[in-house]
Amino acid sequence: MSTALVVGAGPNGLAAAVALARDGVDVTVLEAADEIGGGARSGEAILPGLLHDHCSAFHPMVVGSSFLNSLDLGRYGLSWARPEIDCVHPLDDGDAGSLHTSIETTAAGLGRDGARWRLAFSRPAAKFDQLAEDIMQPLLHVPEHPLTLARFGVPTLLPGSAFARLFSTEKARALWGGCAAHAFRPLHYPLTSAIGLGIITAGHRHGWPVAVGGSGSITKALAALLLDLGGKIETGVRVQGIGQLAPVDVTMFDLAPGAVAGILGDRLPKRVGRAYRNYRHGPGAFKVDFAVEGGVPWTNPDAHRAGTVHLGGSYAEIAATETAIHAGRMPERPFMLVGQQYLADATRSVGNIHPVWTYAHVPHGYTGDASDAMIAQIERFAPGFRDRIVGTSVRSTTAMAVYNPNYVGGDIVTGSKDIRQLLFGPRPTGSPYEVGIPGMYICSAATPPGPGAHGMCGANAAAVALRYLGRRAR
């Protein structure tokens, strides 16, 4: 039997382990923390029974993941719940752009921009399951559906600002801008349409669901399946050098590239080591969880029904704040994501006390306290919010990196999504998972297709590793 070590028990590490174990490989997973899950963990951060997601929260790409769907994780307790409205972006005048799973319902709320929204997203949403077979792979591969990929891919090359010009109403432009801002990049840069187009298109196919019982349910289900397949998981094991790695046929690293370089040292080919050590990280996330009595008193009625609320004001304001954080300046009104997962999954609340999940985009390694600015930003669209807070839990960019070392400087997407790194991952190569040492691979969100709890980085890397084992066996 072939043997494998997987370093890191986030969604990608566990996905890689399951893919290997399912093919008969004897797998051991080593996790530095005392709990598995990486960014897909959940816990009672403020009050007993009040459940908060630690980072990953909404999963438009996960519920459509071909790899996860092949595993029947429902047998291990994973189920999905959907809010009535996927995402709302309120404006200062009380109006809002509202993103529904239904394109027709979304378009109906966007007035004269409805037809343009429908034109932009109807075809790719209808073809999303085919499209995902290609966009969840490395750039350099033979596409399964080349025409569908080409039609989707051309607009992704645009700056977010160019795509925004498709719309004439502020609520459509702001709704688009809030989704594009998930890239953590200035929106006038090329390819900043890619992530926004991806999550909107996926949402129009599968919605923006939450995992019942918290995002930790995803990784708990993967771990349970791995154990059933004969795999092993050891927590509290921090790998810092190659000498700690047992001799095995395959080693997978669910780690940021810099950490892989630190472990493998001079064993890495010089060009790979240089690329990994010079890997660029982007802006950070400053996270505040709130316990809120009665929920958030939004001015806009749709926001009371939305799983996610984007706070950033107009498109122009979003663009300005994303440019500022990229330049290292903390904006007075940061762009924020507000999660109301309890609207889909009522088990997360305790009576009339509800968990409200938030994070703000801040400069890389930001050392200040963004809490007051974040509360003020919520108050801007929900007057009286401050008076409803009964508890908070704060995780700064520094604490983010302690919680998950892959989040260098608070960078929760594991690397700046500039042109080179978005397309190729840690280094320009046709095989982004190979580290240049036979049998060793990187499978973190630094590799294609990038961040999320979809597990595809791990599954793709495991497929490369299995081909290597097959060749060696012959």
N, C-alpha and C positions, 0 to 999 in steps of 0.2 A: 504494500500500500504506500502511495506517495504521502508525504508529510508537508504541512504548511504551518507557518506562523503568520498571524495577522496582528499588527501593532496598531491599536486604536479600535475602540468599540463604538464608534459613531455609526450612523446609518450605512455609510459606505463600507466601513470595515466589516460590519456584520453581513452586509449584502455579499461582499467578496467571500467571506467565510462560508456562507450558506451555499453560494454557487460552487465553491470548491468541494464542500462536504457532500453536496448533492451528486457530485461526480465521483464520489468514492475516496476523496482525499481526507486524510486524518488531520484535522484542523485544530489548532489552539489559538485563542484570541487573548492578547495581553492588553489590559486597559490600565492606564495610570491612575485614574480616579477610582473612588470606592464604589462608583455606580456607573453602569454602562449607559450609552446613549448619545454622548457628545452633545450637539446642539438640540437633539430631540429628547429632552428630558422634561419632566413635569414634577411639581411638588407643592407642598403647602408652605408658601413663602411668608405668609403673614398671620393667618388664623387657621386653627385646626379645621380641616375639611374644605377649606377654600383653595381650589386647585388652580395653579398658574403654570403656563408653559414657560420654560426657562429661556428659549430662544425661538426655534422653529415653531410656527403656530398654525398657519393656514397652508393648505396643500393642494393647489390646483394641478401641480405636476406629479404629485405623489399618487393620487388616486387613479391617474392614467398611466402609471409606470408599467410598462410591459413586463419587466422583471418581477416586481412585487406582485403583480396580478397573476403571475404564473405560479405563485407559492401558496395560494389559498390561505392567507394569513388570518382569515376569519375563524379558522379552526383554533387559533391561538388568541382569540379575543379581540382582534382588530375590527372595528366597525367605524363607519363614517356618519357624521351628521352635518347638515347644511343650514346656514342661516337663511332667513327669508330673502335678504338682499346680500350679495357678496361684498360689495364695497361702495361706500359713499364718500364723496369729496365735497364738503360744505364750503360755501363762500360767505363773505362778510355780509351780504345782503339777505342771508337766510336761505337762498336757493342752494341747490347742490346738483352735481352730476352723480347719477346712481348706476352702478354696474350690477346688472342681473345676469343670471345664467342664460336667460333667454335674450337673444340679440334683439328680437322684436320689442320686448319690454324696455330694454335699454334704449333702443333707438327712439321709441315713443316718448321717452322722457327728455330727449336731447333737442327737441324742437326742430329747427331747420337743419341741424347737423345730423339728425337721425338717419337720413338716407346715406350720408357719407360714412357714418359709423357702420351701417349695414354693409355698404360696399367694401369697406376695409376688412371686415372680420367674418362675413358670412361664409365665404368660400374656405378660408383656412380652418375655421371652426368645424365645418362639416367634414373636412378631411383630416382633422387633427390626429386621429388614431394612426392613420398612415404617415402623417407628417412626423409624429413622435418617433417612429422607427428610424428616421434619419437625423432629426435634430438632437436626439439623445445619444448620438454617437460622435466620435471625433470628426473634425472637419474633413480630413483626408480619408474618405472611404467611398466605395461605389454605392451610390444611393439606391435604395429600394424603389423609391418613387420620385424620379428625377424631375418630372414636370411640376408635381406638387411642391417639391422642395424649392425649385427655382422661383415659383410664383410667391412663395412665402419669403424666400431668402433675400430677394432684391430690396424690399422695403426695410429689412433689418439693417442694411448697410447705412441707412440714413441717420443723421443726427436726430435726436428726439425733437429738436427745435424745428427741423424741416418737416417732420411728420405732423407736428402740431399745426402747421399752416394749412393742413387739410380742413381744419375746423374753424368756424367763424364765431361760435358762441363761447363765452368764457367758461361755462360749466363743462362743455365737451373738451376744451383745451386743458382745463385743470384736471379733469378726470384722467385724460391721457397722461398729463405731466406727472401726476402722482404715481401712476403705474410705471412710467419710464424711469422715475427717480429711484426705483429699486436697484438700479445699476450702480448707485453711489458714484456717479460720474457727472461732470458738467454736461448739460443736455445739448450743448452745441458741438460736442465731439462726435465724430463718426461712430456708427454702430451702437449709439445709445438708444436706438429704437428697439434693439434686439430683445432685451429682457422684458420691456413693456409689452411688445407684441406677443412674446411667448406666454406671459401669465394671463393676458387678456384672452388670447385665443384658447388657451387651455381652460380658462374659466368659462368661456362660452360653450365649451364641450362638456366639462365635468363639474363646473362650479368651483367655489373656493371652500372646500369642506374642512372640518376639524375632525381629529381623531377622538372618538368618545373615550373619556377618561384621561385625556391629555395626549400630547405628542409623544410622550414616553411610551404610549401603547404601541407605537410603530416599532420601536427598537425592542420592546419586551417581546413582541410577537416574533420578530426575527431571531432573538436569542432563544426563545422556546423551541422554534423550529430547528435551530442549529444544534441544540442539545439532543433533540430527537434523532438528528442525523448522526449523532456520535461525536459532535464537536465539543470542545471544552472552552470555558471562559475563566480567566484569572484576573481579578480586579486588584487595584493597589500595586500594580507592577509598572514602574516607570522605567522605560528603556532609554538609556542615555548613551550607550556605546555598543558597538558591534559585538563586543565580547559577551554581552548579556544574551545574545541571540543563540539559541540552540541550533545545531546543524540540521537543516531541513532542506527539502527539495525546492520549496517556494516560500518567499517572505513577501508579505504585502504591508505597505505603510499607509495607514489612514491618517496622515500627518501633513502639516504644511511643509513645503519644500525645504525651508531652512532647517527644520527639525530633522528631516531625512539626511541632509548634508551633515548635520551635527553628529548623528549616529554613525554614519558610514565613513565619514572623514576621508582619508586618503584612498580608501578603497574605490571611491567614485572616480570615473574618468574626469580629467581636469575640466573639460568643457561642461560636463554635467554639474559638477560641484560648483563651478563658477556661476552657472545659470541658477542653480537652486539657492545659493547664498545671495544672489542679486535679485531674487524674485521680489516683485514689488507688491506691497500691501496698500490697501486703499483707506478711505475714511472709516471712522469708527461708529459704533452704536452705543448710546448711553441709555440704559434700560431702567425704567421705573415701573414696578407693579403696584397697583392700588387696590385696596379693599374699599368699595364704594357702596354706601347705603342707598338703595333705590336706583342704582345705575347712574349713568351720566345724563345730565339734563340738557340734552342737545336742543338747540333752537330749531334745526331742521328736522321734521318728523321722520324722514327716511332713515336718518342716522340712528334712530331708536331701534331699527329693525336690521341693522347692518352688522355683519360679523367683523368687518374691517372698516375703519374710518381713517382716511388720509387727511392730515391737517397741514396745509401749506399755503392756503389762500389761492391767489390767481396763478396761472401758468408762469407769468413773468416773475412772481415772487419765488416760486419753486425753483426756477432756473437760476435765480440770483443766489439762493441759499445753497444750492448744490455746487455752484461755482465757488462760493465762499469757503465751504468746508474743504473742498479740494485744495484750496490755496492756504489752508491752515487757519482760517479765521472763523471764530464761533459766531453765528448769526444771532441776533436778538430774538428772532422768531424762527426756530429751527423747523425743518420738515419733520413730521412725526407720523408714525403708524400707531393707531389705537386698535387693540383687539378686544372684541366683546364675544369671546368664544362661548360664554355661558348662554347666549341667545340660541345657539344651536344645541348645546350640551348642558342641560340644566343641572346635571350632577356636579358641576364645578362650583356652584354657589352654596352659600349657607343661609337659608332663609331669605331675607331681603338684602343680605350683604353679597355683593357680586365682585368677582375678580376682573379687573380691567388691566390689560397687558399693554404696555406702551414702550416704544423706544424712539429716540431722536437721532437723526443724522448729525454727527459732530466730527471735528477734525481728527485725523489719525492720532492716537495717543493722547487725546484731550485730557488734561489733568484737572480741569475745573469741575464744578457741580452744576449740571444742567437742569436739576430738578425744578427750581423756581421758574425757569424759562418754559419748561414743559407744562407745568401747571397753568401758567399764564396763557400758553397757546391753546390748551383745552378750554380754559375760561373764555377765551375769545369767541368760541363757537358754542359754548355751553355755560352761560353765566350761572354761577351758584355751585359749580363743580367742587370748588375748594371746600365748601361747607359740608359736602357729603363724604369726604375722605375720612375713613376710620382707621387706616393703616397704610403704610408704604414699605416697599423693599426696593433698595437702590443697587444697581450694578453698573459701576463706571466702566470706562474703556479698560482701565487697569484690571479691574475685577473680572471683566469679560475674559481677558487673556489668562487669568489665573483659573477661572472656571473651565475654560477650554483653550489650551495652548495654541490651537490652530487659529484662534482669533487674535492674531498679533495686532497690538494697538487698538483693540476693539473691532477689528475688521471681521465681521461675522460672515462675509461671503468668501473668505479665505483667498484673498488676492485682488488686486486692482483689476477691474474688467476693462483694461485698455485693449486696443486692437489685437496686439500680439497674444496677450494672455487669454483673452476671451476666445480667440480662435484656436490656439494651440495648447494652452495650459502652461506648465512651468518652463518649457523651452520649445523652440521651433523644431519639430520632428514629426515624422509620420506615425510614430508610436509613442504617444505622450505618457503612457503608463510605465514604460521600461525606464529603468534608472541607469542602465549601462553596465550592470553586473548580472550575469546570467541567473535567472530564477528570482530576481528581486524587482518589485514593482511598487509604484506609488498609486494610490487609489482614492485620495482625498478629494474634496471639492475644488482643489486647485486644478484638477484635471477635468477634461470634458465629460459630461456637458455642464459641469459647474455646480453651484450651490443648490441646496434643497435636500429633503429627506427621501428622495426618490430612489436612492441606492444605485443609480445607473453608473456612477463613476466606479464603484466597487464591482458591479456586475461586468462592466466592460473590461476592467483590469483582470478580473478572474478569467474571462474568456481568453485573453492573451496568455495568461499563465497556464491554462489548461492546454492550449496549443503547444506551448513549450514542453510541458510534461509528455504530451503525445509524441512529439518529435524525439524526445530523449528516450522514450520507451522503445521506439523503433530502432 
